[in-house]
Amino acid sequence: MTAPSRIRRVPRPLSALRSLLASSAGGGVVLMASALLALIVANGPLGETYAHALHAEIGPLSLLHWINDGLMAVFFLLVGLEIKREFLDGGLRTWPDRALPGIAALGGMIAPALVYVALNWHTPATLRGWAIPAATDIAFALGVLALLGARAPVSLKIFLTALAILDDLGAVLIIAVFYTADLSWPMLGLAAGILAMLFTLNRVGSRRLGPYLILGAALWLVVLRSGLHATVAGVLLALAIPCRPSPGRPDDTHSPLHALEHALQPLVAYAVVPIFGFANAGVSLTGLGLGVLLAPVTLGVALGLFVGKQIGVFGGVWLAVRTGLAKKPAGATWQHVYGVALLCGIGFTMSLFIGALAFASRPDLEAETKLGVLVGSLLSSLAGALVLSLAARKVPAAE
């Protein structure tokens, strides 16, 4: 007797968040490969060519500026879309949802900054880099976590993603407030006018992405000349993209925000961020001695990421749970939480980006910043993977 036929349900398209969780290992591997390639090229026979090419003028900007101010605006557009969707239609809709990752993210930004400041207190010229270790690289961190597969509770991945998104929000605010050059008020006024047009489109119900993207390009040009960092335009544009809240239906592909997020996610993960990594991770080790590794900037960034992040994130979670403000991620042990706190010390993309802003006028500090980011991120990834692997052995794999 044949089994009764069943209606096969066509799987709905994954949300960008779930796609990110599913493909983070691939994106993380590409990013790691681009960083490694940059180090090889910078220290090989093509080292000088690599450095000259990055500073070659293409129109009004150098190649490096086109990458850091132009391509990264697309990265920040995606970050803004994710932040908006998570607050309107995702895992950060309510205050209880925001409590645990919010407290952890706040601790994970304050503690690394304090570590950096403590090591640079007597060198005022380097204090400007206090925010470099305050950021978490979501692609790297989720990539390492994804290697554990089903042995890591899904709630842990969701917690790390929410924490990283709130961390990105904090980084955006830091960039806008603390790393802004002299402001051009006429350009800021023009930017405000374009932004008003974008929100008017949203208000009248326009759902075609074309007009938003055209105005967004104009907004980027104006913000570039306003004194604000050009990437802020990406976040501002994201806030104006329509998103129809649909509780229980996070995969609503009719929302312009969801459609744009899905289109940008693979582009950012497999092109924008790896290109940025290749352009910014290359540091020549020729002639660098032990003194560079022990320099205040190097130590401040490395220890801020490796020590400060784990103290801030784990301490934030412990405090939130002990005071009853939140509960641990379902199915996760304290060892799991500590492993994730270690992974939050992977600050690669955003840390390098903030470092470039903090010391734009101090190229002599470039090598120290990059070494600190690379060492701190490497230690955090290895230690986090080890702790989570040991924790996974104590918990039966999820079926």
N, C-alpha and C positions, 0 to 999 in steps of 0.2 A: 504494500500500500504506500503510495507516494505521500510525502509530507504535504500538508496544505500550503498552497502558495501564499507568499507574503508580499505585501506591497513594499517595494524598496523605496525608502525615502532618500531623495537627493540631498546630500549634505549641504548645508548652507555655507556660504563663504565665511572663512575665518575673519575675525576682527583683526586689525593691524596688531593689536596687543598680542593676540594668540599666535598670529603669524610670526611675530618677533620672538615669542617664547619658543616656537617650533624651529625657527631658522637661526637663532642667535649663535649656535655653535658655528654654523657656516660663516656668518658675518664676523664673528670674533676671530675665527681662524684667518680670514682674509686680512683683517686689521693687523693681527700679529705678524702675518707674512709681510705686509707692507712696511711695518716698523723695522723688522729684521732686515729687509732689503735696503731700507734707507741707511741703516747702520753699516751694512756691507759696502754700499756704494760710497758713502761718505768717508770710509776708511780704506778705499781701494784706489786704483789708478784713475778712476773717474771722479774722485772727490772734488777736485777744483772745478771740473765741468758742472757737477751737481750744484755746487754753491753759486757759481756764476749764473747758471740757468735760472735758479730761483729768484735771483735779483735782476734778471733781464727785464727791461721796460717793455710793456705791451700796452700801448696807448697811454692813458693817464696813470696806470698802476703797474707795479712789478708783478711778475708771475706769482710770487708768494702772496702778495696782497690780493690778487684776483682769487686765489684759493682761500685765504683766510677771511676776506671780506665779502667775496662773491659766493663761492661754492658753500661756504659755511652758513651763509644766510639761508640756503635751502635746508641745511641741517637744523637750524634754529626754527625754521618754519615747521618742520616735522615735530620738533620738540614742543612748539606751541600748540600744534594740533592735538598731540597726545595729552598735554596738560589740560586743554579745554575739554576734550572728550572724557577724560577720566573724572573731571569735576562735574560734568553735566550728565554723563551717561555711562560711567564706569565704576571702578572700584573705589573712587574717592567722592562719591555722591553725597554722603552724609558725614557729619562730624565724627561719629563713632568709627567710620571707615578710615578717616584721616588721622585719628589719634595716634595709633601705634607707629605707622610710617612717618608721620609728621614729627613726633617727638624724637624718633630715631634719626631722622634726617637733620633736625636742628642740632642734636648732639654731635652728629657726624660732620657738621660744618664748623661748630664752635671749637671742639677739642683740637682738630688738626691746625686750625688757625692759631690757637694758643701755643701749641707746640712750636710752630714756626716762629711766632713772635718771641717766645722765650729764648730761642737760639739766635735771633737776629736783633735783639733788643739794643745792643751796643753798636749796631751798624745801621743807622737810620736810612742809608741809601738803599738797603735791601728790604726794609720793612714793607715796601710797597707790594711785595710778593706774598703777603699773608694769606691771600685767598687761593693760591695755587693748589695746596693740598686739600682744599675744602670740597672738591668736586669728585663725583664718582662716574666712571665710564660704564654706562649701562650695557653696551655691546660686549665688552670684555667680561664684565662680571657675570652676565647671564650666559655667556659662552662657556665659562668655566663651570657654572652651575649645571648647564645643560649636559655636560659630559657625564654627570651622574645618572642621567635618564630618570627612570621611574623610581629610583632609590631615594630621590629627594622629594619630599612632600610638595604637591602642587601649591599648597598654601605658602610655602617658602618662596617659590618663584614669584607668586603674586605679590608677596610682601616686599621682596627685593625690587620688583618693577615699580611698585607704588613709591617706595623709598627713593629710588633713583629719579623718578619723575619729579617728586617734590624737591629733591636735591638739585635737579636741573632748573626748577623754578627759582630756587635760591641763587643759583649761579647767574641766571639771567638778570636778576635784580642787582646782584653785586656788580656785574659788568656795567649795567646802566647807571648805577649810582657812583661807583668808585673808580671806574676806568673810562671816564668820559673826558675828552679834551675840551679846549675852549669852545663854548657853545656859540653857534650862529643863530641868533633869534629870528631873523627873517626866514632861514631855512627851517627852523623848528616850527614857525607859523605855517609855512607851506606844507610841512609834513602833517601838521594837525588838520589842515584843510583836506588833504588827501585821505587821511584816516577818517574824517567825518564823512566823506563821500563813500568810503568802504562800508561804514556802519549804516549809512542811509540805504545802500543797496541791500544790506541784510534786513533792515527794517521794513522795506517795501516788499520783501519776499522774493528777491531775485535769487535764483538757484543755479544759474549758469556760472561755471567757474571762470570762463574767459575774462569778463570784466574785472573780477577780483584780482586775477593774476596780472592783468595789464596795469591796473592801478597799483598793485603790489610792486611791480618793477619800477614804476615812477616813485613810489615811496622809498624804495631802496636807494635810488639815485639821490634823492633829497636828504635822506638820513645820512648817507655817506659824506655829504658836505655840511652836515649840521653840527658835527662835533660828537654826537652820539656814535657808538660803534655801529657800522652798517648792518651787522647781523641782528640788531634789535628790531629792524624792519621786518624780519621774518616772523618774529614772535607777534608783533603788532598786527601783521596781516592775518596770522592764524586766528587771532581773537575775533576777527570780523567774518571769518568763513562760517556760513550757516551750519548748525548742527541741531537736528530735531531730536530732543530727548525722547528715548523710547525705553522706559524701564522694562527689563526682561528681554529686550531685543537689541543687544549691543552690536549686532551684525547688520543693522539696517543700512543696506547699500544705497538707499535712495538719498541719504544725507550727503550734501556736497563735501562736508568735512571728512566723512568716512571714505568717500571716493578718492579725494585728494591724498588722504593719509595712505591708503592702499597703493596708490600710484607712486608715492614718494619713498615708501619704506624700502623696497629693494634697491632703488637708485641711491639712497643715502647709505644703506648698509654695505653695498658692494661697489660703490664708486666714490661718492663724496667723502665719506670718512676714511677709506683706505688712501685716497689721494692726499687728504689732509695729513694722515699719518706719515706717508712717504715724504711729504714736503717738510714736516716739522720734527720728525724723530731722528733725522740724520745728524749726528754729532760726531765730529772728528775727535778720536781719542789720541791722536798723535801729539806727543809732548805733554799730555796730561799726567800729572803725578798724583801721589797720595794726597797732596794739599787740596786738590780740587774736590776729592771725595769728602774731605773733612771741612770744606768751606761752609760758612753759615747757610748759604742758600741751598746747597746740595743736601746738607744734613736736615735743614728745616723742612724741605719738601719731602725727602725720603722718610724721615721719622714722622712727619705730619701725616703722611698717607698710611704708613705701616702701623704706627703706634697710636696716633691721634684718632684715626678713623675707627679702629676697633674699640678703643675706650669710649668714644662718643656714641657710636651706634649701639654697642652692647649695653653700655650704661644707660642709654635712653630707653631701650626696651625693658631692661630690668626695673628701672624706676617706674615706667608706665604700668608694668604688671604688678609690682609690689604695692603701688598706690591705688590699684583698682581702676585706673583710667582706661586700660585696654587689656586684652588677653593675648597670650602667645599665639602665633600662627597655628592653626589646627594640625595636630599630628607631628608637630616639630618639638624637639627637645632643646634644652639650653645649649647643648653642643652644636646642634643645627644653627641656632641663632648666632652663636659665636663664630661659626664658619662663615655665615653670611656677613657678619660684621667685618671679618677679615677681607672678604671679597670687595667690600665697599671701599677698601684702600686702593683699588685699581682705579686710578684717576686719569688714565692716559689722555684721551681726546680733549676733555674739557680742561684738564690741568695744563696741558701744553698750550691750549688756546689762551687761557688766562695768563700764563707765563709770558706769552708773546705780547699781550697787552700791557702787563705790569712792567716789563723791562724793554719796551719798544725803543727807548732811547739809550739802552745799556746793552749793546751787543756783546760786551765782555762777560755778561752774566748768562749768556745764552747756553753755553755748555753746562754750567752748574745747574741751571733750571732743568734742562733735558735729562741730565744724569740723575738728578733727584727724582724726577717723575718715573724714569725707567727703572731705577733701583727699587723705589717704594712700591711701584705697581707690580714688579716681578716678585718681590718678597710677599706681597699681599696675595697674589694669585696662587703661589706655591703653598703658602701656609693655609689659605682658605680651602684649597682643593684637598690638602692632607686632612684637615680637621673634618671636613664634610664627608670624605671617604671613610674615615674611622667611624663617624656617626652613622653612616649608611649601613655599616656592617652590623650595627646593633639593632637596626630596625628592619623588619621583613620588607622586601620589595613590594611596592604597590601592584596589585593585580589589574 
